[in-house]
Amino acid sequence: MSLLRIRKPKTRKGKKMLMAREPQLIEAARTMLFVDGRKCGGSVKQFMKDLNQLKKPLVKVLNRKNDITPFEDPSSLEFLTMKNYAAQFVFGSTSKKRPDNIVLGRLYENEVLDMFELGIKQYKAISEFMNEKIGACVKPCLVFNGPQWSQTEELRRLRNLFIDTFHREKVDSIRLQGVEHVMSFTVTDNMNILMRSYKILLKKSGQKTPRIELEEIGPSADFVIRRTKIASEDLYKQARKQPKQLKVGKKKNISTDAMGNTKGRVHMGKQLTGSIQTRRVKALRKTPEEKKENRQKKKVALKAAAAEVLAASH
């Protein structure tokens, strides 16, 4: 009952913190909590260290080991994430039954929404790649290879979880040199997940658009899916619901094509072109040369008409 008890803030700082934890119209990027299990070492510890480096500064790290079993009793994880104001978590542990185990999950209203248990089959850390790395706080491009990502509901949710994990602040525009990191996720035929990380190199191509090359910088991991726990369709739909203020209303006579170009249709009344006084417009007045030429044409026409009349009378 202590968790459900409502406590009023006593200071201005406490009131500000509680207001920041309330639902916002535009949510900020989510913080991830890193939790160690009873036994955590080797590839698991190195993976969490590298993931921490990719997620900074949106991380909270707990250094103590915790006797937690997320799939049997997630209440301890829910309490820790709520206490540290985090919406995502990664739990690392290793045991004889499940060696090199990673649990990725996210929460909705302080309860576990989705949770996936992944086993590390092969891992190569960032430090093992002897090349130049990317800068800090870089927003990566995510690439999902293979048609299997859209075939089952579990893989669709896992893909969405990976997008949530590497999501950062929303930006309106980005320059070409700012895109320098690619995260690739591939599903194999035996349902293993291959995670690779590349740096984008812009090379000279002799044209306006540069030539793109990819250089692997780590981390590199092969995962196998062990256990999953996903939310029901109704709860998942409720978690993704957007407020009415953010929904864009449909505007009449405005459409967007496949390339993202906005097109509009304008309705105008009947145009009375016959009553428009164009001669008074200075730009449309005739020059003196044009007036002289018209007078000459009229004289020639009058002489020709007079000659015809005389010829007809004779």
C-alpha positions as CSV (number, residue, x, y, z in Angstrom):
1,M,0.0,0.0,0.0
2,S,3.0,2.3,0.5
3,L,3.6,2.5,-3.3
4,L,0.0,3.6,-3.9
5,R,0.0,6.3,-1.2
6,I,-0.2,9.8,-2.5
7,R,2.4,12.1,-1.0
8,K,2.2,15.9,-1.5
9,P,5.5,17.7,-2.3
10,K,6.9,19.8,0.5
11,T,9.4,21.7,-1.6
12,R,9.5,23.5,-4.9
13,K,12.0,21.0,-6.3
14,G,9.9,18.0,-5.2
15,K,6.8,19.6,-6.9
16,K,8.9,20.1,-10.1
17,M,10.0,16.4,-10.1
18,L,6.5,15.1,-9.6
19,M,5.2,17.3,-12.5
20,A,8.0,16.0,-14.7
21,R,6.8,12.4,-13.9
22,E,3.2,13.1,-14.9
23,P,2.0,12.2,-18.4
24,Q,3.2,14.8,-21.0
25,L,1.6,15.8,-24.2
26,I,5.0,15.2,-26.0
27,E,7.0,12.6,-24.2
28,A,10.8,12.9,-24.0
29,A,13.2,10.2,-24.9
30,R,13.0,7.2,-22.6
31,T,15.7,6.3,-20.0
32,M,16.9,2.7,-19.7
33,L,17.8,1.0,-16.4
34,F,20.7,-1.4,-16.3
35,V,20.3,-4.2,-13.7
36,D,22.7,-7.0,-12.8
37,G,21.4,-10.4,-11.7
38,R,22.9,-12.8,-9.1
39,K,25.7,-13.8,-11.5
40,C,26.6,-11.5,-14.3
41,G,29.9,-11.5,-16.2
42,G,31.7,-12.2,-19.4
43,S,29.7,-11.5,-22.6
44,V,26.7,-10.3,-20.6
45,K,28.6,-7.7,-18.7
46,Q,30.4,-6.5,-21.8
47,F,27.2,-6.3,-23.8
48,M,25.6,-4.1,-21.1
49,K,28.7,-1.9,-21.0
50,D,28.5,-1.4,-24.8
51,L,24.8,-0.8,-24.8
52,N,25.3,1.7,-22.0
53,Q,27.8,3.5,-24.2
54,L,25.4,3.6,-27.2
55,K,22.5,4.8,-25.0
56,K,24.2,7.6,-23.1
57,P,23.1,9.9,-21.5
58,L,19.6,8.2,-21.3
59,V,20.8,5.5,-18.8
60,K,20.7,4.6,-15.1
61,V,23.1,2.0,-13.9
62,L,22.6,-0.1,-10.7
63,N,25.9,-1.5,-9.5
64,R,24.6,-3.9,-6.9
65,K,23.6,-7.4,-7.8
66,N,19.9,-8.3,-7.5
67,D,18.3,-11.6,-6.9
68,I,15.5,-11.1,-9.4
69,T,13.6,-13.5,-11.7
70,P,11.8,-11.2,-14.2
71,F,9.5,-13.8,-15.8
72,E,8.5,-15.4,-12.5
73,D,8.1,-12.1,-10.5
74,P,8.6,-8.8,-12.3
75,S,7.5,-6.7,-9.3
76,S,11.0,-6.0,-8.2
77,L,12.0,-4.7,-11.6
78,E,8.8,-2.6,-11.8
79,F,9.7,-1.0,-8.4
80,L,13.3,-0.3,-9.4
81,T,12.3,1.3,-12.7
82,M,9.6,3.4,-11.1
83,K,12.1,4.5,-8.4
84,N,14.7,5.5,-11.0
85,Y,12.1,7.1,-13.3
86,A,13.0,4.7,-16.2
87,A,10.6,3.3,-18.8
88,Q,12.9,0.6,-20.2
89,F,15.3,-1.9,-18.6
90,V,17.9,-4.4,-19.5
91,F,18.6,-7.3,-17.0
92,G,21.7,-9.4,-17.4
93,S,22.4,-12.7,-15.7
94,T,24.0,-16.1,-16.4
95,S,23.3,-19.5,-15.0
96,K,23.8,-23.2,-15.9
97,K,20.3,-23.5,-17.3
98,R,20.4,-20.1,-19.2
99,P,24.0,-19.0,-19.8
100,D,24.7,-15.4,-21.1
101,N,21.1,-14.3,-20.6
102,I,19.8,-10.8,-21.5
103,V,16.2,-9.6,-20.7
104,L,15.0,-6.5,-22.6
105,G,11.7,-4.9,-21.6
106,R,9.6,-1.8,-21.3
107,L,6.9,-0.6,-19.0
108,Y,3.5,1.1,-19.3
109,E,2.0,2.7,-16.2
110,N,4.7,1.2,-14.0
111,E,3.9,-2.4,-15.2
112,V,5.8,-4.6,-17.6
113,L,4.4,-4.2,-21.1
114,D,6.7,-6.3,-23.2
115,M,9.7,-8.5,-22.2
116,F,12.1,-10.6,-24.2
117,E,14.7,-13.0,-23.0
118,L,17.7,-13.3,-25.4
119,G,20.7,-15.6,-25.2
120,I,24.0,-14.4,-26.4
121,K,25.6,-17.1,-28.7
122,Q,28.4,-15.0,-30.0
123,Y,29.6,-11.5,-29.0
124,K,32.4,-9.1,-30.1
125,A,32.7,-5.9,-28.1
126,I,33.4,-2.4,-29.4
127,S,36.9,-2.5,-28.0
128,E,37.8,-5.5,-30.2
129,F,37.3,-3.4,-33.4
130,M,40.6,-1.5,-34.0
131,N,39.2,1.5,-35.9
132,E,37.8,4.9,-35.5
133,K,34.5,5.1,-33.6
134,I,31.6,7.5,-33.8
135,G,30.9,10.4,-31.5
136,A,28.7,10.4,-28.4
137,C,24.9,10.9,-28.5
138,V,24.6,10.0,-32.2
139,K,21.2,9.0,-33.4
140,P,21.5,5.7,-35.3
141,C,19.7,4.5,-38.5
142,L,18.0,1.2,-37.8
143,V,17.8,-1.4,-40.6
144,F,15.7,-4.6,-40.1
145,N,16.6,-7.3,-42.7
146,G,14.5,-10.3,-43.5
147,P,10.7,-10.8,-44.1
148,Q,10.4,-12.7,-40.8
149,W,10.1,-9.4,-38.8
150,S,6.5,-9.0,-40.0
151,Q,5.4,-12.7,-39.9
152,T,4.8,-13.2,-36.2
153,E,3.5,-10.9,-33.5
154,E,6.5,-11.6,-31.2
155,L,9.0,-10.5,-33.8
156,R,6.9,-7.4,-34.6
157,R,6.9,-6.5,-30.9
158,L,10.7,-7.2,-30.7
159,R,11.3,-4.9,-33.7
160,N,9.3,-2.2,-32.0
161,L,11.2,-2.7,-28.8
162,F,14.6,-2.3,-30.6
163,I,13.2,1.0,-32.2
164,D,12.2,2.2,-28.7
165,T,15.6,1.2,-27.3
166,F,17.6,3.3,-29.7
167,H,15.1,6.1,-30.0
168,R,16.4,9.6,-29.1
169,E,15.0,13.2,-29.3
170,K,12.9,14.0,-32.3
171,V,14.5,16.4,-34.8
172,D,12.9,18.4,-37.6
173,S,15.9,18.2,-40.0
174,I,19.3,16.6,-40.2
175,R,22.3,17.2,-42.4
176,L,24.0,14.4,-44.4
177,Q,27.1,14.5,-42.3
178,G,25.0,13.9,-39.2
179,V,24.0,10.4,-40.4
180,E,27.1,8.4,-39.4
181,H,25.8,5.3,-37.5
182,V,23.8,2.3,-38.7
183,M,22.4,-0.5,-36.5
184,S,21.5,-3.7,-38.5
185,F,19.2,-6.4,-37.2
186,T,18.8,-9.6,-39.2
187,V,16.5,-12.6,-38.6
188,T,18.0,-15.9,-39.9
189,D,16.1,-19.0,-41.0
190,N,16.7,-20.7,-37.7
191,M,15.2,-17.6,-35.9
192,N,18.5,-16.2,-34.6
193,I,18.9,-12.4,-34.5
194,L,22.2,-10.9,-35.7
195,M,23.0,-7.4,-34.5
196,R,25.7,-5.5,-36.3
197,S,26.9,-1.9,-36.0
198,Y,28.5,0.2,-38.8
199,K,30.0,3.6,-39.3
200,I,28.9,5.4,-42.4
201,L,31.9,6.7,-44.5
202,L,31.2,9.4,-47.1
203,K,33.7,9.0,-50.0
204,K,34.2,11.2,-53.1
205,S,32.2,10.0,-56.1
206,G,32.9,12.8,-58.6
207,Q,29.2,13.8,-58.3
208,K,27.1,15.9,-56.0
209,T,26.0,12.8,-54.0
210,P,28.9,11.1,-52.2
211,R,29.6,7.4,-52.4
212,I,28.6,5.5,-49.2
213,E,30.7,2.8,-47.5
214,L,30.1,0.9,-44.3
215,E,32.8,0.0,-41.8
216,E,31.9,-2.3,-38.9
217,I,32.7,-0.8,-35.5
218,G,30.9,-3.1,-33.1
219,P,29.2,-4.3,-31.1
220,S,28.5,-7.5,-33.0
221,A,26.1,-10.1,-31.4
222,D,24.2,-13.2,-32.3
223,F,21.1,-13.7,-30.2
224,V,18.7,-16.6,-29.8
225,I,15.1,-15.9,-28.5
226,R,14.4,-17.9,-25.3
227,R,11.3,-16.6,-23.6
228,T,8.8,-13.8,-24.4
229,K,6.1,-12.0,-22.6
230,I,4.1,-9.5,-24.7
231,A,1.0,-7.4,-23.7
232,S,-2.5,-8.2,-25.0
233,E,-3.7,-6.5,-28.1
234,D,-6.0,-4.2,-26.2
235,L,-3.3,-3.1,-23.7
236,Y,-0.8,-2.6,-26.5
237,K,-3.3,-0.5,-28.4
238,Q,-4.0,1.6,-25.3
239,A,-0.3,2.1,-24.7
240,R,0.2,3.5,-28.3
241,K,-2.9,5.8,-28.1
242,Q,-2.1,9.4,-29.0
243,P,-3.8,12.4,-27.4
244,K,-6.3,14.3,-29.6
245,Q,-4.2,17.4,-29.5
246,L,-1.4,15.6,-31.5
247,K,-3.7,14.1,-34.1
248,V,-3.5,16.0,-37.4
249,G,-6.9,16.8,-38.8
250,K,-7.7,16.2,-42.4
251,K,-7.7,19.4,-44.5
252,K,-9.9,19.9,-47.5
253,N,-8.4,20.0,-50.9
254,I,-4.9,19.2,-49.6
255,S,-3.2,15.9,-50.4
256,T,0.3,14.4,-50.1
257,D,1.9,12.3,-52.8
258,A,4.2,9.3,-52.4
259,M,7.3,11.5,-52.3
260,G,6.0,13.7,-49.5
261,N,5.1,16.7,-51.6
262,T,2.0,18.6,-50.5
263,K,-0.5,19.5,-53.2
264,G,-3.5,21.8,-52.9
265,R,-6.6,22.5,-55.1
266,V,-7.9,26.1,-55.3
267,H,-11.5,26.7,-56.4
268,M,-12.2,30.1,-58.2
269,G,-15.3,31.7,-59.5
270,K,-16.0,32.5,-63.2
271,Q,-13.5,34.9,-64.6
272,L,-15.0,37.8,-66.7
273,T,-12.0,38.4,-69.0
274,G,-14.1,40.4,-71.5
275,S,-14.5,43.3,-69.0
276,I,-10.9,43.6,-67.9
277,Q,-9.4,46.9,-69.1
278,T,-6.0,45.8,-70.2
279,R,-5.2,48.9,-72.3
280,R,-4.9,51.1,-69.2
281,V,-2.1,48.9,-67.9
282,K,1.1,50.7,-68.6
283,A,3.0,47.5,-69.3
284,L,0.6,46.6,-72.1
285,R,0.6,50.0,-73.9
286,K,1.8,50.0,-77.5
287,T,5.1,51.6,-78.3
288,P,5.4,54.6,-80.7
289,E,6.9,52.3,-83.4
290,E,3.9,49.9,-83.1
291,K,1.4,52.8,-83.4
292,K,3.2,54.2,-86.5
293,E,3.2,50.7,-88.1
294,N,-0.5,50.4,-87.5
295,R,-1.2,53.7,-89.1
296,Q,0.7,52.7,-92.2
297,K,-1.2,49.5,-92.4
298,K,-4.5,51.4,-92.2
299,K,-3.5,53.8,-95.0
300,V,-2.5,50.9,-97.3
301,A,-5.8,49.2,-96.6
302,L,-7.8,52.4,-97.4
303,K,-5.9,52.9,-100.7
304,A,-6.5,49.3,-101.7
305,A,-10.3,49.7,-100.9
306,A,-10.5,53.0,-102.9
307,A,-8.8,51.4,-105.9
308,E,-11.3,48.5,-105.9
309,V,-14.3,50.9,-105.7
310,L,-13.0,52.9,-108.7
311,A,-12.4,49.7,-110.7
312,A,-15.9,48.5,-110.0
313,S,-17.5,51.8,-111.1
314,H,-15.7,51.7,-114.5
